[in-house]
Amino acid sequence: MLDCGHNLCRSCITQSWEKQEMNSCPECRQDIPERNLRVNRALANLAKKVRKLKLDPQGKESKLHREEHEEELKLFCETDMKLICYTCAVSREHTSRNFISIKEAVEIYKVKRTDFAA
């Protein structure tokens, strides 16, 4: 993550900076005086889980499951910054958490480009 708040993969920002005299954000063009890159852990963890999704031979997506409940993970917990199933979401343990659909989470965090660096 850059100082301006945008998220880019490490190789993309490095390539961009190699072509520039002054380091700046490729999105907003804000000057970045020091090559200070930070990892967005929440986004990196979400990206890691999404990369685990694979296509089966018939072309259908395999789904992430909560083995304890044998249920598909369909929600993103904004409080814990992790994927969660419906059974967990309605349990007493998670009553004070904020949940959104995985699709919504992707759209929200896509606004600031993803940083896949771990």
DAQUI-V236910 format. One record per pair of residues at least 12 apart in sequence whose C-alpha atoms are under 10 Angstrom apart, sorted by the first residue. I is the first residue (numbers start at 1). J is the second residue. Records with the same first field share a line. If there is no record, write none. Layout:
I = J  J
This chain:
1 = 13  36  37  38  39  40  41  43  112  113  114  115  117
2 = 24  25  30  32  34  35  36  37  38  39  40
3 = 24  25  30  31  32  33  34  35  36  37  38
4 = 24  25  27  28  29  30  31  32
5 = 25  28  38  40  112  113
6 = 25  26  27  28  40  110  111  112  113  114  115
7 = 25  27  37  38  39  40  43  109  110  111  112  113  114  115  116
8 = 25  26  27  37  39  40  112  113  114  115  116  117
9 = 39  44  113  114  115  116  117  118
10 = 37  38  39  114  115  116  117  118
11 = 115  116  117
12 = 26  115
13 = 25  26  35  37
14 = 35
17 = 35
22 = 34
23 = 35
27 = 112  113
38 = 115  117
39 = 115  116  117  118
40 = 114  115  116  117  118
41 = 81  115  116  117  118
42 = 78  80  81  82  109  115
43 = 81  82  105  106  109  110  112  113  114  115  116  117  118
44 = 114  115  116  117  118
45 = 81  82  83  115  116  117  118
46 = 76  81  82  83  102  105  106  109  114  116
47 = 106  114  115  116  117  118
48 = 116  117  118
49 = 64  82  83
50 = 63  64  83  102  106
51 = 116
52 = 64
64 = 83  84  85
65 = 83  84  85
66 = 83  84  85  86  87  88
68 = 88
69 = 85  86  87  88
70 = 85  87
71 = 84  85  86  87  88
72 = 84  85  86  87
73 = 85  86  87  88  101  102
74 = 86  89  99  100  101  102  103
75 = 88  89  98  99  100  101  102  103  104  105
76 = 89  98  99  100  101  102  103  104  105  106
77 = 89  94  97  98  99  100  101  102  105
78 = 97  98  99  100  105
79 = 94  96  97  98  99
80 = 94  97  98  99
81 = 98  99  105
82 = 99  102
83 = 99  100  101  102  105
84 = 99  100  101  102
86 = 99
